[in-house]
Amino acid sequence: MTQHHDDAGHHGINRRSLLQGGTLALLLGSADIAWGASIVAVRVWPAAAYTRVTIESDTALKTVPIFVANPPRLAVDIEGIELNPALKELVGKVRSDDPYITGVRVGQFANKTVRLVLDLRRMVKPQVFNLQPVKTGNTHYQHRLVLDLYPSEVADPLEALITDKLNGGTTYNVPSMTATPTPPPSSKLGMHADPVGELMVKPNAPSELPVPAASSASVPITTAASVNQRPDGERFIIVALDPGHGGEDPGAIGPSGTREKEVVLKIAHRLRDRINSTVIKTKQGNLPMRAYLTRDADYFVPLQQRVEKARRVQADLFISIHADAFQTPQAKGASVFALSDGAASSAAAKWMAKQENRADLIGGLNIKSQDAAVQRALLDMSTTAQIKDSLKLGNAMLGQIKQIGKLHKDRVEQAGFAVLKAPDIPSVLVETAFISNPTEEQRLVSPQYQNDLADALMKGIERYFSRNPPLAKTRNT
């Protein structure tokens, strides 16, 4: 917890002279007081898609964000606090391979105001927002201040998949960023000739640009530069794999501490490898397959964006991978879910959909950045044909899963899962096992079971296409 000291002479450091000299890093440790809020924890989630910095506190933090373009950096004034041990930890949490951040600086900018500066590798579209406390299952967060750094230019994922396929490469997921430039030498931490020093002491410097209250991080669905067809006319099949949860949202947690987000990502990687080495035989000829992951690392992706990503690559199938949990450890077995156009098929299916649909609340969604009209339109366009095809896919998968383990239900369940509402893509959600069951938790972390499950899902996909050949025509979003 926060330690209180007499700031007037505890360390004998003249804060103003240090700030004016630009030696920001030396301020760490000069004060351990927090007046209005105590910092509970700090976390950094680096990924090619975006990097997130989270500052958790016992009360809401009031902030003023400032973006500086040259060299690129994001400054955030946090009002009502002084430096404390938790904020010191943030400096050391930035990894050397972070795609967006080269370093973090923290200093006492003014009385009861801490300035946090993120030195950036490249231009970004930042979002700074607050999240209310949330408690569900084993996940409990107090107030969170979130700094999201999105790339200013996003690569077309479908075009990248096609290029990779043509080149016979193995880069299954293309990073949503261009080549990372070398950061300016003057932006390194601890240097006295520091361009950030001026930023720290001049709150109204001409180069400072205010950050908008909320800029959309969601990538709109646009007409792709290419379709899922080679220039020579050969079509190939794209399967979108959606490992659940990630980043701030660990998903369900097993009795031994196994986190759902980690297990399902490993299963998705194994299934990805199988998809990318498979060719589907149809009357049209042999169609090669390609997998696209909605997330390929440990970061949070909102439910709506998962659907958008699948549509942007014009996926032929969408498979969301999860691990079940229940209040008691006795529940066991795998399940497959499809969307329902009405009431859920069972009380359990309704309960499960409610739990999974809370992911945005836990993971941390910037509500202000979402276009409510677009979101409603996207998630209300489910069609009878999509649900019919999803049930066929689900049944093909259940038939294979039951050969490697127990099923929780021997039929495809249906409920209003938000992540299954792509109107034009057969979509299923696979609950691989009950992570809350100690025996099944151990199976989930077993490479053998992960391989067996990936094999079963792959056979289910192949069986589905053998009975439901992909359309010969190409589709533009």
N, C-alpha and C positions, 0 to 999 in steps of 0.2 A: 504494500500500500504506500501511499505518498507519505514522505517524511517531511516534517515542518522544521525549518531552521530560521534563525535571525538573518535575513537577507543582507542587512546593512554591513555586516563584516565577517560573515561566516567563512568566506574564502579569501577575503582581502583583495577581490578583483574589481577593478573599475570597469563595469560593463560597457559604458559609453565609449571609453577609449578603445576597447577591444573591437567594438562594432565599427568604429571609424577606421580602424586599422585593417578591417576586412578579415581578421583572423577568426572567422566564424566557428571553425571546428573547435577552437580552444574554449568556446563557451560551454560546451558539453561538460556538465558536472559543476558549473558555477552556481547553480541553484536547483533545489529539489522541491520547490513549493508549487502547489496547485491550489489556487484560491477557489474557483467556482466548480471545478471538475477534477476528478482523479482519473488519470489514464489507466485503463485496465490492461490493455494489450495492444500491440501493433503487429500487423501482418502484411506481407508483400507476396502477391501472386503473379509472377512473371509468365508471360506466354506470348507467342507470336501474334495471336489475335489481338491481345491488349494486355497491359499490366495494370493490376489493381493494388492500391495501397489502402489499408483499412486501419483506422485508429478508433479503438473501442474505449468508451468512457462511461462513468456512472451517471452523468447527466449530458444533455445535448451540448455540442460545441458550436459556438457561433464563429463563422469564418468569413474572410474576404479573400477570394482567389484572384491572382494576378498572373497573366501569362506574358512572358517576354520572348520575342521571336529570335533575337540574335545576340549571343548564342541561345538556342531554345532552352527554356526552363520554366517551370511552374512554381510560383510562390503562393503560399496560403498563410494568411494571418489568422491565428487561432486566438480569439479574444478571451480574456478572463482566466488565463493560466500562466504559470511560469514553468520553466524546464523541470522535468522530473525523470526518474530513472527509466520509465517505460519509453519515453520519447528518445532517450539516448540509444535504446536498443534498435530504433529504426535505422540509424546510420549503418549498423553492421548487418542489417537484414537484406540489403540490396546485393544480389548476386552479380558476379563479374560478367555473366552471360545474359543479363537482363536485356531484352530487345529494345527497351525504351529509356531506362534510367541508368545513368553512369554513376551517380552518387547522390547523397542526401545531406543537407545542411540544416541545422536547427540553431536558432539564436533568439535571445530576448530582445525583440525589436523595439518594444516600448513597455511602459508600465502595464503589467498584466496582459501583455500580448506577446505570444511566441510566433516567430515567422519560420515556417518550414519551406525550404527550397529544394525542388527536385531538379538536378541537372539532367538534361535529356540528350539522347543520341540523335534525335531527329524531330521534325515538326510533328505535332500531334493534335488531335481534337480532344481536349480534356473535358471531363465532367467531374464536378465536385458537388456532392450532395450528402444529406443526412438520412439515416435509417432509424426507425423506431425500434425499441427492444422487441425481441421475439423469443419465444420459448416453445419448442415442440420436440417431443421425444427426448433424446440425449443432447439436443442442441439448444444452447441458451446464450443469446447475445444481449448485451446491454446496448446503449446508444452507440451507433457507429457513424463515423465520418469516413466517407469513401472518396478516393481520388482515382478515377479511371482514366487511363491514357490510351486512346485509340489512334491508330494510324490515320494520317490525313489523306492517304491514298490507299485504297483497298484493291487488291488484285482480284480479277474475275476468277472464281474457283472453277467454273466449268471449263473455261478456256485453258486453265492450268492443267486440269485433268486430261483434257484432250491432247495437249502438247506432251504431257508426261507419257500418255499411252502411245503416241506416235513414236516417241523416242525410246520406248521400251524401258523406261526408268523405273525406279522403285520409290520415288517420292510420292507416296500415296496422298498426302495432304499438303497442299501448298500453303505456306505461311501467308497470313494476310498483311504482309508488309514487304516493301522492297528491300534491297540490300542496305544494311545498316552502315551509315557513314561513320568514320572515325570521329569521336567527339573532339572539339577544339581543345588543345593542350591547356589553355588557360582555365578550363572549367574543372580541372582536377581538384579534388579535395585537398585542403591544407596548404595551398599555394598563397603566398602573400600578394602577388600580382594577380588579384582575383577579381574578375568582372562582376561577380555576384556580390562582392563587398559593397559596391555602390547601390545595388538593389536593396541590400539589407538596411542601409541607413537613409535612403531617399525614397520615401513612400510615394512620391509623385513624379518619379523620373519619367521623362518624355517617352522612353521606349516601352513603358509598361502598358499593356492592353488588358482591360478587365475581361474576365472569363464570363461568358453568358451563363445565366442561371441554370439553363439546361439546354444542351445541344444534343440532338438525337444521335445515339450510338448505333441504333438499329439500321442495318443496311437495307434499303428498299429493294423490293423485287423488281429487277429491270430486265429488259430484253438482253439476253446473253450475246456476246460477240460471236459465239459459235453454239452449235447444238450438239447433242451427244451422238455425233456421227462424224466419221472420218471424211476428209476431202474426197477420197476415192469412193465414197458412198457406203462404206461398211459401218453399220451401227454397232454400238456397244452398250452394255447394260450397266447402269449405275445404281448401286445400293448405298443408301445413306444409313450409316450406323450412328446411333445416338447414345453414347455412354451417359447414364443419368448423373445428375448432381455435379459436383466439382467446385474447387475453390472454397469460398466461404461456406458452401453447403456440403457437408460430409455425407449426407444421406443417412441411412440407418447405420447403427453401430452395433456390432455383435458383442456377446458376453466377454470375449477375449480382446476386444478393442478393434476388431477388423472394421474398416470403414468402407461402406458401400461404394463410394466414388472411386476408390482405388481398385477394387475387385472388378467392377464392371468395365473399367478402362482396359485392364489386362485382357479380359474376355473379348472386348471389341478389337483389340490389336490382333489377337489370335484369329478371330473371324475375318478381319481385314486381309490378313495374309492368305487365307484360303480363297476368299473372293477374288483377289488379284491374280491368282494362279488357276482360275476356273474358266472354262469356255462352255457356254450353254449351246447344245445342239438343237436347232429348230429347223422348220421347213425353209426358213429364209437362209439357212446356212449356219455356220458356227459363229456365235456371238460372244466375244470376249467380255469379261466382267471387270468392273472397277469399283472399289469401295471409297466412300467419302465419309470422314468422321466429323460430326458436328463439333466435337472437341477432341483434340489429340494430346492434351496435357491436363494438368490439374488447375483448371480455372472455371469460373462460373459462366454459364450461358443461359440467358433467360429462355423460358419455354417458347415464346413467340419467335425468337431468333432461331431456335432449333428448327422450327417448321420452315422459316424463311430460307435458312441455309439449304435445306433439302430441295426446296423449290427452285432455288437459284441454280443448282447443278442439274435440274430436271431429272431428279432421281426416279427410278422405276419402282423402287421399294423404300420404305422407311422402317427401320427396326430400332426401337428404343430398348436399351438393356439396363435392367435394374436388379436389385436383390431385396426380397420381401422382408418385412418385419412385423411382428405382432406383440401385443402386451404380454403374452405368455410364451414360454420357450417350446411348448409342445407342437405348435403349428409347423408344418413341413410340406415340402413338395414345390415343384415348379409350376408356373401358371403362364398363360398367354392371354393378353387382352386386346380387344379391338374397340373401336369407338361405338358408342350407342347413339342412335338418333332420337332416343327418348329416355325412358327410365333405365337405370342400370339393371343388368341381368340378375343381380343378387345384392343383398345388403353388404356383403363382403366386398364386392366389386365397387360399389358406391363408396365405401369407406376407403378403399385403396386409392381410387381416383382422387378423393379429397386430400389424402396424404401427399400424393405425388404433385398435385396442383399447388401445393404450398411452397414449392421449390423457389419461386421468385421471391417470396417473402423472406425465406431463410437466406438464400444466396445474395440477395441485395439488389433489387431492381430499381433503377432511377425512374420512378413513375412519371415525373414531369417530362422526361424525354420521349415518352411513348405517345404515338399518335393514336388516341383512343378510337377514333373512327376506323382507321386502318386495322387496328387490332381486332375490333369487333367484326369487321367484314371478313378478315382472314379466318377467324376462328368460328364463324357461323356459316361458312360455305361448304360444310361437309355434305356429301352426296350419298344417295342410296347405293350407287355403283361403287363408290370408294369403300363403303362399309362391307358390301358383298364380297369384293375382292380381298379385303383385309381379313375377313373370316376364312376365306379359302387359304390364304397364306398362314394364318394362325393354326388352322387344322393340320396343314402340312407339317408345321413345326412341332406341334404337340405329338404327332405320330412318331417323330424321330426322338424327341426328348424323353418320351416314356420308355424308350429302349435303354437309356443310360441311368435312369433314376425314377424316383417317385413323382407323380403329378399331384398337385394340390386339388385341381379340378380336371376332369378328363374331357372338358369341352372349353371352347374359347369363351371367356367371359367378356361382357361389354359394359362400358361406363363412359362418362364424359371426361376422358383424359385430354387435357388441353394440348398436349404434345402430339396427339394423333389426328389433329384436325386439319391436315393438309387436304384440300378438297379433291386433288387430282392424283394422289399417291397412295396406293395400298399401304396401310400403316398398322403396325402391331407393337405392343409393349410386352417384353418378355421379363417376367420375374423369375430369375434363374434358380432361386432357392430361398429359404427363410434364413437370413443372416442372424436372426434372433434365436434360432435353434442351434445349440452348441455343436451338435453333430454336423449340421449342414454348413455352419460357419467354417468348420475345418475342411469340408469338401470344397467350399468356395475358394479357399486360399491354396488348394492343391493344384499344381500345374496339370496333373493328370485329369482332374475333373474339368478344369478350364478347357483343356484340349478336347475332351470328350464332348463338352457342351458346344464348343465351336464347330466340331464335326457334325453334331446333330443339327445345329442351326443351318449349316451349309447344306446338308442333305435336304432339309426342309425347303430351303430356297430353290434348290435344283428341282425338287419334286413339284413345287408350285409352278415353276416355269415350264416344266414338261407338260403340265395340264393347262397352263394359261400362258401361251407364248407371248412375249413382249410385242407391242405394236410395231409394225414395219415402218410406219411414218414417224417423223421426228416431231418434237413438240417444243414450241417456244413459250416461255413464261410470259 
